[in-house]
Amino acid sequence: MADPLLTTTQLGRLLQSARRAQGLTQAAVGARLGLSQKRISAIELDPGTLTAAQLLKLCAVLGLELTLGWRQAPSPAKAEW
């Protein structure tokens, strides 16, 4: 099981690490996503600017899986919106 990401800094490091593990440059990732190398650099430095759609596309290009789940089982009061 992977460690949970708790900060945008951790997310940026993970994205950069995954890109490098795939042997991809920022320019190559940008080309696959229709973004500039400069934008990929900005995303890795400050992923808080990502939209959910961009994050999902980036995960697909980098071979990452995005999983959301409860940190612990929710109480019935928390499960209701």
VENQUI-V613115 format. One record per pair of residues at least 6 apart in sequence whose C-alpha atoms are under 6 Angstrom apart, sorted by the first residue. I is the first residue (numbers start at 1). J is the second residue. D is the distance in Angstrom with one decimal. If there is no record, write none. Layout:
I_J_D ; I_J_D
This chain:
8_47_5.8 ; 8_48_5.9 ; 12_44_4.4 ; 12_45_5.9 ; 12_47_5.6 ; 16_44_6.0 ; 18_62_6.0 ; 19_62_5.8 ; 26_37_5.2 ; 26_40_5.8 ; 27_37_4.4 ; 30_36_5.2 ; 30_37_5.5
